[in-house]
Amino acid sequence: MRVAIAGAGNVGRSIAAELLENGHEVLLIDKDPRAIKAESVPQAEWLLADACELSSLEEAALQRCQVAIASTGDDKVNLVVSLLAKTEFGVPRTVARVNHPRNEWMFNEAWGVDVSVSTPRIMSALVEEAVSVGDLVRLFTFRQGDANLVELTLPEDSPMIGQRVGDIDWPLDTALVVILREGRVLRPDPEGTLELNDELLFVAADETEEQLEDILSPHHRKSE
C-alpha cells in the first residue's frame, strides 16, 4: 500500500516508520526545509513542497496512493490536504490529525475526512479508561458512517462473564473487534467465553452505545 503523509514532524515521521516496518510505501511531504530529515526515516520518499498546493500533490502523484494522512500541527492545513486528496485525486482513504478539540466538528466527509484522530480526545479517553472499569469509553470516531471505536472493561458484576460470545445478542450496528486479556490480543471466537476484566473493543453506532453498556455493565449504569 502506498501512503502519503503531509507533515514530516515528529508525528509524521513516527507514523512513517511504523508503516514502513509493516511493509508499506511511504512518501513524506513538508514545506519546511528543516523538517526534511531523510536520515531519520531513510526508507521513505521525501518531498519538499506545500501539501496545500495542487501542483505539489500532482508532483507527489497522490492519485497513486491508497491512503493520505494529514498530520501537520495546523488544523486548517490538515483539512485542506484531506479535501484535495479526496476530491481532486480520488484517494480512497484519508486520515486527519485534529490538534484543537474545538475544530473536531469540521473533520467530516464534507472536508474529505474519512477518519479523524484527536490526540487530546484519545488522551482523555485513555485516562478515563484507566479509572473506569464498567464504563463505556469512546476512543475515537469514524466520521464516515457515524460509528465509534469504544472500549469497556468487564466489571465483576457483569452478567456477560462466562457467556459464549456467539450466544450474546449484540445491538444492531455493533461489532466486537477484539478482546484484550492478560496482555494477549484475542480475536472474538463465537465458541469462546468472556472473562472478568476482559477489555472489549467494539465498533458501534452512536445510538447503540447505551444499549451496549446496558448489556455488558447494567448494574453500573443503574448506579449512576
N, C-alpha and C positions, 0 to 999 in steps of 0.2 A: 504494500500500500504506500502511495506517495502522499506525504503530508507537508503542507506549507505552514510555517509558523511566523506570524507577524509580531515582532518584538523579540529581540535577542538578548534581553536582560537575564537576570538570574532565573526567573520563572521560565522563560522561553528556552534557555539552554538546558535547564533541568528536564523539561518535557522532551526536548530533542534527544537528550542522552538516553532517556528511558525508552523512547520509541525506536531508536537505533539498536538498542540491546535486544529489542523484540523483533528485529529483522525488517523494519520499515525504512523507506527512503525519506529523508527529511531535508527541507530547504528552510533556512532561517533568513528572515528579511528584517533589516533595520536601517533607518536613515541616518543614524548617529554613527560616525566612523569609530567612536570609542567603544561601541557595542560589538563591533566586528572582531571577535576573538576566536579566529578559526582554530587556533591551537587548543582551545578549551573543549571543542567538540569536533575533532578532526574529520570524522566520517561524514559530517553533514555538508551540504552545499550551503554557500553563503552568498547573499546578495545585498549590496549597499544600495538601498533605494527606499523611497517613501511608499509604503504599502497602501496609502490612501489615493495614490495616483494610478489611473487605469494603465498608463504606459508601463509603470513598474510591474504591475501584476501580469501584463502581457509578456514582459521580459522574463518573468518568473514562470511563464507557461502554466498559469494557475488552472487552466482547463484540464490539465493532465493530473491534477490532484484529486484524490478521493475525499480528503479532509482538509479544511483550512481552520487554523487555530489563531484567534486574535488574543494575544497575551500581553499586550502593552500595559503600561500603567495609566493610560488615558482612556476613559470610557468612550469618549467621542470617537477616537481612532478605532477602537475595537468594534463599535457599531458600524462605522463606515466600511471597514475591511470586510465584516461579515456580509453586509448588504451587497457590496461589489462582488464578492466571491460567489454569492448565491445567484444574483440576478444577471450579472454580466458574464460569468464564467461557468455557471451551472455546476458548481462544486456540490456534490451530493450531501455532505455533512459539514456544518460549521459549528465551532465551539468558541465561545467568547468569555473572556475573563471580566467579571464585574468588580471594580475597585471600590465603588462607593454604594452602599446599600440603597441610598435614595434613588439610584438610577436603575434599579433592578427591573422596574416595570417596563422599561423600554426594550429590554433584551428579549424580544419575542420574534415571531415569524414575520411581522411587518418589517423588521430590520434584518431579516435573513438569518436570524439566530436559531439554530436547532437546539443547542444545549448551552445554557449559561451557567457559569461556575462562579459563585460569590464566595470569595475567601472569608470575609467576615461572617457570613451566614454559616459556612461549614464549620468554622472555628467555634462559633457559639453553639452549634448543634452538637459538636463533639463534647463540649463542656457539659451540656445538658445530658447527653447520653451517658457520661461518666458518673452522673449522680442520680439518675432517674430510672432504675430498674422498674419495668412495668409501664413506663410512659412510651408512647409512640413519638419518635423523634424524626422530623423531616430533615434529611441531609442535603438534598438539593432537588431542583425542579427541572424536568424536561419540558421546555416551553412548547414543543410540538406534541400535541396530544393531551395537554393539561394533566400530566402524570408526574408523580414524585418518587424519588428513592427514599424510603422510610425504613426506620430500624426500631425494633423492640426487643428488649431482653426479657425472657420469660421469668416472671416472679414465682416464688414458691407456692403461691395460691392459684396459679393459673390452671384452669380446668383442661388445658390442652396438653399438660405434661403427661406423657405416656400414650398419647393418641398417635395413631398412624397418620402420616402426612397425607396419604391418599384418601383417608376417610373424612378429612376435615372439609367442610363446606365453606370454602373461602368466598368472600364477597365478589360480585361481578366486577370486572375490570381490575382484578388484583392478581399478581403473580409472585409467588415465593421464589426468589432468585438464588439465595444461598443461605446456608446455616453455618455460623461460626461457633465452634465448640472446642474448648480447651486448646486453643491455638491452631486448630485444624479448620480448613475450609471445605465444607461438605456440600455436594450437590443434593438438592432435595430429592430423596428417594421415596416414592409412594409407599414402599413397604417399611421404611424407617419410621422411628418414633421421635417425638420431641422430648427434650430433657430440660430439667431445671437449669436456668442460666444460659440456655441456648440464645445466641444473638441472631435474630432473624432479619434478613433484609428483603424488602418487597419493592416492587414497582406497583404503585397504586394510584388510581384516580383520586382527585381531591375529595369527591363526595363519598368515597368508600373508606376513608381513613378512620372515621369514628366507628364504623361497623367492624373494621379490622381490630381496633383496640378493644371493642366490646367482646369479641371472640377470644382474644388472647389474654386480656387482663381486665375482666369485668369488675372484679372487686375493687381494683384500684380506681377505676372510673367512678364507681359509686361513692367512693370516699372523698372525691374531690369537692 
